[in-house]
Amino acid sequence: SAIRNLIREDKLHQVYSMMQSGQSEHGMQTMSQSLFENYSKGLITYEDAVNRAVYPDEVRQLIDRAGGPRRKR
C-alpha cells in the first residue's frame, strides 16, 4: 500500500496528506475529516467537532467550505 511504502521509505511527513487525498480511493480519512463528516450528519455539534480536533483550524475550514456552521434551532 502507499502508506506502507511511505513508512518503509521514512517519509512519515507525507502520511497525513496521503490520508487526506486517499479518502475516496482507499477509505482512509483523517480525524478532521471524520469530525466534519459526523458534524455534517448532525451527530455532533460544531463545538464538539472543533474542540476535539487535532487541527481545529482544518475542521473550521472544512465546515466553512460546506456553508458554515448550522444555526441552532
C-alpha positions in Angstrom: 0.0 0.0 0.0 1.0 3.6 -0.5 1.1 4.3 3.3 3.2 1.2 3.9 5.7 2.5 1.3 5.9 5.9 2.9 6.6 4.4 6.2 9.2 2.0 4.8 10.9 4.9 3.0 10.9 7.0 6.2 8.6 9.7 4.6 6.3 9.9 7.6 5.8 13.6 6.9 3.8 12.6 3.8 1.4 10.2 5.5 -1.1 12.8 6.6 -1.5 14.3 3.2 -1.8 10.8 1.7 -4.6 10.1 4.1 -6.4 13.3 3.2 -6.3 12.5 -0.5 -6.9 8.8 -0.2 -10.4 9.1 1.4 -12.4 8.0 -1.6 -9.9 5.7 -3.1 -8.7 3.7 -0.1 -11.2 4.6 2.6 -8.7 6.4 4.7 -9.6 9.6 6.5 -8.1 12.0 9.0 -9.6 12.8 12.3 -10.6 16.2 10.9 -12.4 14.6 8.0 -14.2 12.2 10.4 -15.2 15.0 12.7 -16.5 17.0 9.7 -18.5 14.0 8.4 -20.1 13.5 11.8 -20.9 17.2 12.1 -22.4 17.2 8.6 -24.6 14.3 9.6 -25.8 16.2 12.7 -24.2 13.6 15.0 -22.0 16.1 16.8 -22.1 19.9 17.4 -19.8 22.5 15.8 -18.2 23.0 19.2 -17.6 19.3 19.7 -16.1 19.0 16.2 -13.7 21.9 16.7 -12.8 21.2 20.4 -12.0 17.5 19.8 -9.9 18.2 16.6 -6.2 17.7 16.5 -6.2 20.5 13.9 -9.2 22.8 14.8 -8.5 25.3 12.0 -8.7 22.5 9.5 -12.1 21.4 10.8 -13.3 25.0 10.7 -12.1 25.3 7.1 -14.0 22.1 6.1 -17.2 23.4 7.7 -16.8 26.9 6.2 -16.3 25.4 2.7 -19.5 23.4 3.2 -21.5 26.6 4.0 -20.5 27.4 7.6 -21.9 26.3 10.9 -25.5 25.2 11.2 -27.7 27.7 13.1 -29.1 26.5 16.4 -32.8 26.0 16.5 
